[in-house]
Amino acid sequence: MMRKTLAVIALMATAGLTLTACGEGSDDEAKSSTPSKSEFNDADVSFAQEMIPHHEQAIEMAQLAQGRASSADVLELAENIEVAQGPEIDTLGSWLESWGEDVPSGDMAGMDHGDMSNDSGGTMPGMMDEEEMNDLKGASGAAWDRIFLEMMIEHHEGAIQMAQVELEDGQNPHAHAMASKIIRDQQAEIIQMEQLLEP
């Protein structure tokens, strides 16, 4: 009787291990069927490669506020833009490196921004051309504030448009999260800039 009892226990233990192993296998299969965070597509790559120079120009514009802006609110806005978009550039570059894709050069000096094209052959939305950048560099005081705000609103609207394309066509969850953040943050700044433009 004792031998039969031990045999039953042994069989139950073996069955339990088998069920556990099957359960673990099912979990692994479920995990493998969910998209990996490292997955990306062409839209993700385009988003990162285009948003880097787009952000770089916004920072270039924001840095011009020092010594030119007459409004403390405009100066603070410009500083906030620089603080927010600098780390995003670093993150976008790290993604491209991990994906084995080209990272755009960080040197914006001397570039004709109006000629910067996307993969479709069109100019990236919201980018200022060389003449517009020279107008901003040549202004000061209240005139600079107005030009900066008008240009940055257009620039932000372009970034939002690019982020919306990423949400529609991209697949990387990190890129989606940044696109959503860009839309949220820059829409809020557009409202702020429109209020600053009011007489």
HELIX and SHEET records of a PDB file:
HELIX    1   1 MET A    2  SER A   33  1                                  32    
HELIX    2   2 ASP A   42  GLN A   63  1                                  22    
HELIX    3   3 ALA A   72  TRP A   99  1                                  28    
HELIX    4   4 HIS A  113  ASP A  115  5                                   3    
HELIX    5   5 GLU A  130  GLY A  138  1                                   9    
HELIX    6   6 GLY A  141  ASP A  169  1                                  29    
HELIX    7   7 PRO A  173  LEU A  197  1                                  25    
END                                                                             
